[in-house]
Amino acid sequence: MTVFQQVLWMFANIRVLGKQPRLPLPQESLIQYAVALELQYSRICVRAGTARRREAAAIAWRIVGLLGLTGAAEPLPRRLLILLERQSR
């Protein structure tokens, strides 16, 4: 899984858990943003509990299976697309 795919996966999971993923900061790299999302996702999972986390992950996997990873994470915020473009240069 690439870093961008990992970001999309966490983005989709955070949304399935009913929260809004934080947006990347202007000076962040894609790797730094992935770490920040991982921290946010971990905090949400601790608060949600094991049963809710497993249920959300199962739902997210089904959505990814139907739509693909990019489709499951859409709509992608403009800042994330800018970050991806900047990373690819």
MDTraj code that builds the backbone (N, CA, C; nanometers):
import mdtraj as md
import numpy as np

residues = "MET THR VAL PHE GLN GLN VAL LEU TRP MET PHE ALA ASN ILE ARG VAL LEU GLY LYS GLN PRO ARG LEU PRO LEU PRO GLN GLU SER LEU ILE GLN TYR ALA VAL ALA LEU GLU LEU GLN TYR SER ARG ILE CYS VAL ARG ALA GLY THR ALA ARG ARG ARG GLU ALA ALA ALA ILE ALA TRP ARG ILE VAL GLY LEU LEU GLY LEU THR GLY ALA ALA GLU PRO LEU PRO ARG ARG LEU LEU ILE LEU LEU GLU ARG GLN SER ARG".split()
xyz = np.array([
    [0.0854, -0.1172, 0.0000],
    [0.0000, 0.0000, 0.0000],
    [0.0898, 0.1233, 0.0000],
    [0.0641, 0.2147, -0.0928],
    [0.1419, 0.3382, -0.0968],
    [0.0966, 0.4313, 0.0158],
    [0.1732, 0.5354, 0.0388],
    [0.1372, 0.6327, 0.1431],
    [0.0038, 0.6982, 0.1075],
    [-0.0164, 0.7311, -0.0192],
    [-0.1414, 0.7948, -0.0589],
    [-0.2594, 0.6997, -0.0394],
    [-0.2416, 0.5724, -0.0702],
    [-0.3483, 0.4750, -0.0476],
    [-0.3793, 0.4621, 0.1013],
    [-0.2753, 0.4678, 0.1831],
    [-0.2949, 0.4626, 0.3279],
    [-0.3739, 0.5846, 0.3748],
    [-0.3412, 0.7020, 0.3200],
    [-0.4153, 0.8239, 0.3535],
    [-0.5620, 0.8082, 0.3140],
    [-0.5873, 0.7580, 0.1939],
    [-0.7252, 0.7394, 0.1490],
    [-0.7998, 0.6414, 0.2384],
    [-0.7336, 0.5318, 0.2788],
    [-0.7959, 0.4326, 0.3647],
    [-0.8357, 0.4941, 0.4992],
    [-0.7436, 0.5693, 0.5600],
    [-0.7744, 0.6313, 0.6891],
    [-0.8820, 0.7383, 0.6721],
    [-0.8759, 0.8119, 0.5614],
    [-0.9748, 0.9147, 0.5308],
    [-1.1148, 0.8520, 0.5277],
    [-1.1277, 0.7410, 0.4543],
    [-1.2570, 0.6725, 0.4442],
    [-1.3009, 0.6190, 0.5805],
    [-1.2100, 0.5587, 0.6550],
    [-1.2444, 0.5033, 0.7866],
    [-1.2892, 0.6104, 0.8847],
    [-1.2205, 0.7222, 0.8848],
    [-1.2584, 0.8307, 0.9761],
    [-1.3987, 0.8794, 0.9427],
    [-1.4286, 0.8908, 0.8153],
    [-1.5640, 0.9320, 0.7755],
    [-1.6683, 0.8283, 0.8149],
    [-1.6371, 0.6996, 0.7982],
    [-1.7311, 0.5936, 0.8374],
    [-1.7572, 0.6003, 0.9878],
    [-1.6580, 0.6375, 1.0647],
    [-1.6744, 0.6514, 1.2094],
    [-1.7475, 0.7800, 1.2482],
    [-1.7897, 0.8579, 1.1495],
    [-1.8721, 0.9759, 1.1750],
    [-1.7968, 1.1033, 1.2057],
    [-1.6697, 1.1068, 1.1766],
    [-1.5891, 1.2265, 1.2022],
    [-1.5385, 1.2838, 1.0701],
    [-1.4961, 1.4074, 1.0748],
    [-1.4369, 1.4723, 0.9578],
    [-1.2847, 1.4620, 0.9691],
    [-1.2194, 1.4009, 0.8684],
    [-1.0728, 1.3932, 0.8732],
    [-1.0117, 1.5335, 0.8698],
    [-0.9067, 1.5507, 0.9463],
    [-0.8417, 1.6815, 0.9452],
    [-0.7749, 1.7027, 0.8108],
    [-0.7671, 1.8266, 0.7694],
    [-0.7066, 1.8605, 0.6403],
    [-0.5562, 1.8775, 0.6566],
    [-0.4809, 1.8546, 0.5493],
    [-0.3358, 1.8730, 0.5585],
    [-0.2998, 2.0200, 0.5775],
    [-0.1966, 2.0424, 0.6531],
    [-0.1456, 2.1779, 0.6715],
    [-0.0610, 2.2154, 0.5499],
    [-0.0494, 2.3442, 0.5188],
    [0.0240, 2.3854, 0.3983],
    [0.1684, 2.3352, 0.3908],
    [0.2369, 2.3241, 0.5036],
    [0.3779, 2.2850, 0.5015],
    [0.3994, 2.1350, 0.5196],
    [0.2936, 2.0565, 0.5360],
    [0.3066, 1.9132, 0.5600],
    [0.3389, 1.8363, 0.4326],
    [0.4178, 1.7310, 0.4499],
    [0.4409, 1.6376, 0.3396],
    [0.3321, 1.5300, 0.3476],
    [0.3251, 1.4479, 0.2453],
    [0.2258, 1.3411, 0.2436],
    [0.2491, 1.2429, 0.3585],
    [0.3740, 1.2158, 0.3887],
    [0.4062, 1.1239, 0.4992],
    [0.3658, 1.1849, 0.6333],
    [0.3934, 1.3112, 0.6532],
    [0.3534, 1.3771, 0.7769],
    [0.2016, 1.3777, 0.7921],
    [0.1322, 1.4000, 0.6813],
    [-0.0140, 1.3993, 0.6853],
    [-0.0664, 1.2590, 0.7168],
    [-0.0035, 1.1560, 0.6617],
    [-0.0438, 1.0186, 0.6907],
    [-0.0298, 0.9888, 0.8397],
    [0.0779, 1.0353, 0.8997],
    [0.0990, 1.0150, 1.0440],
    [-0.0080, 1.0889, 1.1235],
    [-0.0386, 1.2115, 1.0835],
    [-0.1406, 1.2900, 1.1536],
    [-0.2778, 1.2222, 1.1445],
    [-0.3110, 1.1696, 1.0265],
    [-0.4381, 1.0982, 1.0118],
    [-0.4401, 0.9704, 1.0946],
    [-0.3274, 0.9021, 1.0999],
    [-0.3181, 0.7802, 1.1811],
    [-0.3436, 0.8112, 1.3283],
    [-0.2878, 0.9218, 1.3754],
    [-0.3110, 0.9630, 1.5144],
    [-0.4579, 0.9964, 1.5374],
    [-0.5179, 1.0707, 1.4430],
    [-0.6586, 1.1049, 1.4557],
    [-0.7445, 0.9785, 1.4560],
    [-0.7150, 0.8875, 1.3650],
    [-0.7900, 0.7623, 1.3553],
    [-0.7756, 0.6802, 1.4839],
    [-0.6555, 0.6744, 1.5379],
    [-0.6319, 0.5994, 1.6622],
    [-0.7112, 0.6574, 1.7782],
    [-0.7127, 0.7909, 1.7888],
    [-0.7881, 0.8558, 1.8967],
    [-0.9377, 0.8280, 1.8837],
    [-0.9877, 0.8353, 1.7611],
    [-1.1295, 0.8089, 1.7375],
    [-1.1620, 0.6644, 1.7735],
    [-1.0758, 0.5712, 1.7356],
    [-1.0978, 0.4290, 1.7640],
    [-1.0992, 0.4007, 1.9130],
    [-1.0130, 0.4649, 1.9887],
    [-1.0093, 0.4449, 2.1336],
    [-1.1415, 0.4892, 2.1949],
    [-1.1919, 0.6028, 2.1487],
    [-1.3186, 0.6547, 2.2024],
    [-1.4378, 0.5713, 2.1572],
    [-1.4317, 0.5188, 2.0353],
    [-1.5456, 0.4459, 1.9788],
    [-1.5618, 0.3066, 2.0387],
    [-1.4537, 0.2465, 2.0806],
    [-1.4610, 0.1113, 2.1355],
    [-1.4383, 0.0063, 2.0274],
    [-1.4071, -0.1139, 2.0725],
    [-1.3688, -0.2218, 1.9820],
    [-1.4828, -0.2626, 1.8885],
    [-1.6018, -0.2783, 1.9416],
    [-1.7142, -0.3245, 1.8587],
    [-1.7445, -0.2253, 1.7472],
    [-1.7508, -0.0982, 1.7817],
    [-1.7796, 0.0057, 1.6806],
    [-1.6674, 0.0135, 1.5784],
    [-1.5435, 0.0007, 1.6233],
    [-1.4286, 0.0075, 1.5317],
    [-1.4334, -0.1082, 1.4321],
    [-1.4629, -0.2273, 1.4797],
    [-1.4715, -0.3439, 1.3905],
    [-1.5869, -0.3292, 1.2922],
    [-1.6984, -0.2810, 1.3405],
    [-1.8146, -0.2599, 1.2537],
    [-1.7825, -0.1571, 1.1450],
    [-1.7175, -0.0477, 1.1845],
    [-1.6812, 0.0571, 1.0887],
    [-1.5803, 0.0066, 0.9867],
    [-1.4833, -0.0738, 1.0315],
    [-1.3833, -0.1284, 0.9385],
    [-1.4493, -0.2232, 0.8391],
    [-1.5449, -0.3030, 0.8845],
    [-1.6158, -0.3945, 0.7942],
    [-1.6961, -0.3156, 0.6903],
    [-1.7619, -0.2093, 0.7347],
    [-1.8373, -0.1241, 0.6418],
    [-1.7427, -0.0591, 0.5425],
    [-1.6310, -0.0072, 0.5927],
    [-1.5337, 0.0582, 0.5043],
    [-1.4812, -0.0395, 0.3993],
    [-1.4523, -0.1642, 0.4386],
    [-1.4034, -0.2633, 0.3423],
    [-1.5074, -0.2903, 0.2344],
    [-1.6351, -0.2963, 0.2737],
    [-1.7408, -0.3180, 0.1742],
    [-1.7516, -0.2004, 0.0784],
    [-1.7410, -0.0798, 0.1321],
    [-1.7467, 0.0400, 0.0474],
    [-1.6290, 0.0416, -0.0486],
    [-1.5095, 0.0118, 0.0015],
    [-1.3904, 0.0063, -0.0834],
    [-1.4068, -0.1010, -0.1907],
    [-1.4647, -0.2144, -0.1539],
    [-1.4888, -0.3201, -0.2506],
    [-1.5826, -0.2771, -0.3619],
    [-1.6826, -0.1969, -0.3285],
    [-1.7783, -0.1500, -0.4278],
    [-1.7260, -0.0340, -0.5120],
    [-1.6631, 0.0616, -0.4464],
    [-1.6248, 0.1859, -0.5135],
    [-1.4774, 0.1964, -0.5477],
    [-1.3941, 0.1133, -0.4860],
    [-1.2502, 0.1329, -0.4979],
    [-1.2065, 0.2312, -0.3910],
    [-1.0782, 0.2350, -0.3652],
    [-1.0258, 0.3165, -0.2558],
    [-1.0478, 0.4655, -0.2784],
    [-1.0210, 0.5120, -0.4000],
    [-1.0386, 0.6549, -0.4280],
    [-1.1849, 0.6939, -0.4187],
    [-1.2715, 0.6121, -0.4756],
    [-1.4143, 0.6415, -0.4703],
    [-1.4685, 0.6435, -0.3289],
    [-1.4181, 0.5546, -0.2435],
    [-1.4639, 0.5482, -0.1049],
    [-1.4243, 0.6725, -0.0269],
    [-1.3129, 0.7345, -0.0635],
    [-1.2642, 0.8519, 0.0090],
    [-1.3200, 0.9823, -0.0467],
    [-1.3859, 0.9774, -0.1619],
    [-1.4360, 1.1012, -0.2226],
    [-1.5532, 1.1574, -0.1443],
    [-1.5764, 1.2860, -0.1505],
    [-1.4997, 1.3840, -0.2257],
    [-1.3680, 1.4166, -0.1550],
    [-1.2628, 1.4228, -0.2337],
    [-1.1314, 1.4550, -0.1788],
    [-1.1181, 1.6059, -0.1662],
    [-1.0736, 1.6529, -0.0515],
    [-1.0576, 1.7976, -0.0348],
    [-0.9465, 1.8518, -0.1244],
    [-0.9622, 1.9750, -0.1648],
    [-0.8654, 2.0402, -0.2542],
    [-0.7244, 2.0370, -0.1966],
    [-0.7118, 2.0588, -0.0660],
    [-0.5784, 2.0603, -0.0032],
    [-0.5085, 1.9254, -0.0138],
    [-0.5849, 1.8181, -0.0089],
    [-0.5250, 1.6857, -0.0232],
    [-0.4771, 1.6647, -0.1664],
    [-0.5524, 1.7103, -0.2630],
    [-0.5112, 1.6984, -0.4027],
    [-0.3874, 1.7826, -0.4311],
    [-0.3801, 1.9003, -0.3712],
    [-0.2615, 1.9857, -0.3856],
    [-0.1403, 1.9168, -0.3226],
    [-0.1591, 1.8552, -0.2066],
    [-0.0518, 1.7836, -0.1392],
    [-0.0003, 1.6680, -0.2262],
    [-0.0933, 1.5947, -0.2871],
    [-0.0532, 1.4837, -0.3743],
    [0.0243, 1.5347, -0.4949],
    [-0.0205, 1.6434, -0.5553],
    [0.0489, 1.7017, -0.6710],
    [0.1892, 1.7483, -0.6309],
    [0.1985, 1.8156, -0.5181],
    [0.3285, 1.8642, -0.4703],
    [0.4226, 1.7474, -0.4412],
    [0.3678, 1.6375, -0.3879],
    [0.4488, 1.5206, -0.3552],
    [0.5044, 1.4533, -0.4815],
    [0.4268, 1.4552, -0.5889],
    [0.4671, 1.3850, -0.7112],
    [0.5747, 1.4603, -0.7893],
    [0.5997, 1.5841, -0.7546],
    [0.7055, 1.6610, -0.8258],
    [0.8414, 1.6211, -0.7813],
])
top = md.Topology()
chain = top.add_chain()
for i, resn in enumerate(residues, 1):
    res = top.add_residue(resn, chain, resSeq=i)
    for name in ("N", "CA", "C"):
        top.add_atom(name, md.element.get_by_symbol(name[0]), res)
traj = md.Trajectory(xyz[None], top)
